[in-house]
């Protein structure tokens, strides 16, 4: 998550306006026609069903008022889903309670949306402002209900737009994740509209290769300006008192009163942006079979603070619980975690360990992990946790480890690098230690190996025995120990 405050001046609109990339974006209409033709349904008509997801009231107007007006004007149907009531927009207000702000902001949404799309349906979910990540299933279910109610031909032409996944706000990221989880399996086009990027970012922070434009006519722009003005609680101070300052000050408002709206095509984890070769200048087919390049992970986290949905998906939460339960020791001793990502497993390991060394190649992920572990409660066990920025096997942190965790990492390594990593793990694993390995089983075209291939290599390691094998359609988890390996019951003298 990007650190910023709405009280900052932010990036001047003139900086964005001066960048030629903003004025030369391809049309989102052309992109939709291209993708639908590629998908085989032949649709080239205007959007028939537009679903606009807003994390907070006013997101939909700032980011997508022009698109709503365009679709409505062409006879399409517009549905707006507002996840939270934005009641914490002014947490220190001495004049407005959260209850009053929630009611006020709902009425502002209704007036603003009606200005650009009079027949639009508005769905308020009332999720707590700032808690969307914890309650993302509510939004996911609501969006799924809307799109699943569409007739098959209407669904084929539907488009969902939501706050951009890389916008730097946790509620925006969660909203984007919910939309991805609904849209991807249904083949529905999903675009993100930036809100806070324009404030904290600079032109080089924008993913231009995935960006598309909707040019606004003079009438469209005037209607959008009127709609924005109806969000009075955000664009003007609630009062002259401290704590009642405008959230969308004039400098930020200028980003949304330009003659173009920008939409970014959201991608699934593992999918590289079209034309983006920042991680390696060679084409993908020239890199086939090689370990993923080092800066691929930094680039991925730069675009999305939680690119794999570790914090929002039940799949990920459940898998973590299975992994932690599979570890045979209550006291994990000295732990090495290879690929700690944002520290969700690291934090749990630290509760059962004496020391944890957590390695990851993405500095952005390590920064989140460090903050997460530092924020442990006083009741948590105070294991020593060391974070290492590096890539295995080249940056191997030598030591003697009682527990090694290799979760969702092995398939990024080519066979030679994986073989070297296994050699180092075998060398540094304690005689009575264990290695837990867990990997996604479905193939990803860019990854040099599959999860099943990784586990086949682990099973072939001389001197190791598996004490746990948990296999599902989606992932495989195994625990290995040096022979003769002992099960949990054997360790406790039950057999």
Protein Blocks (a to p, Z undefined) as FASTA:
>chain_A
ZZddfkbgbjafklmmmpmklmmcccfklmmmmmmmmnonopabdcfbdcdddfbghjlm
mmmmmmmmmmmmnopacddddfbgolmmmmmbckbcfklmmmmmmmmmmmmmmmmmmmbc
cddehiaehilmmmmmmmmmmmmmmmmmpcfklmmmgccddddfklopaklmmmmmmmmm
mmmmnopacddddfklmmmmcfklpcfklgccddddfklmmmmmmmmmmmmmlmpcfblb
ehiacfbdfklmmmmmccbdcddddddehiacehiaklombdfklmgoiacdfklmmmmm
mmomblnommmmmklmmmmmmmmmmpmbfblojaddehjlnommmmmmmmmcfbdcdddf
bfklmmmmmmmmmmpcfkbccddddddddddfklcccdddfbdcdehklmmpcfklmmmm
mmmmmmmpcfklccdddddfbdcfklmbdfklmmmmmmmpghiacfbdcddfkbccdddd
ddddddfklmnopZZ
